[in-house]
Amino acid sequence: METAEKRQRGRPRAFHGPAEPASVQSLDRALRILAIVAEGSGLSLSEIAAQSGLPASTAYRMLTTLENHGMVEFDSSDQLWSIGVETYRIGAAFLRRRKLVDRARIVMQELMEKTGETANLGVAEDDCVVFVSQVETHQAIRAFFRPGTRSSFHASGIGKAVLAHLEPQRVGAVLRRTGLECFTEKTLSDISALARDLVTIKLRGWSVDDEERHPGMRCVAAAIFNEFGEPIGGVSVSGPTVRVTPQRLAEIGPLVRDAAAAVTKMIGGRSPQGLTP
């Protein structure tokens, strides 16, 4: 009878204590509780407190904070805590990235072999592009981006390819947040010049970083899209300007665009009309 009563109790009878200061310890406790809830199929507060070794009042504070962020859910009818939908979104993002990197690899290898230059894979974050994978060329002089390298949207091939397929309002919001830092004399740090370039990129399906981030280096890129047709990153080819010449852009551009479309298809994405190879 006592067990049944405890199982129905999803919140403490009385809750008055002051909020616990933010700390590494409280984060550790919250993550421990999240893992416990994830393993269960609906747990009462007393069960969560017992498994975590925390007082019910402390466990409740952690749970309500997690609930505010959608990480856990509370069913008031049976007084049980369950894992929240936000954890699915975060987990799905991880799976998408893993799937993106794994499946893009063969396409990037082929792109490197066709162009003779380094192929890169980048994903769009809130305020930058993050390079997550690379297939290096065999050339002695070559571009190199360590995985985790970040680059500004307006000064990278992948970043501009992503911006080109966003609504103007979103582009404006991104640029207001990140700014238009001038890295070289060729960086498009003027909003009007960048806007004109984005129109061209959207029409032809690929972008060019013409020494806009690093002097002596050119990059050709195209966007990768998710299942909603939204740009989530891109594929690029980068190399020294002596090899990636203006004359070669018309050759490399369509190859990069087709490679990005192939990756989009592999991850179940949908390319905008006119960009499918």
Order of alpha helices (4+ residues) and beta strands (2+ residues): alpha-alpha-alpha-alpha-beta-beta-alpha-beta-beta-beta-alpha-alpha-alpha-beta-beta-beta-alpha
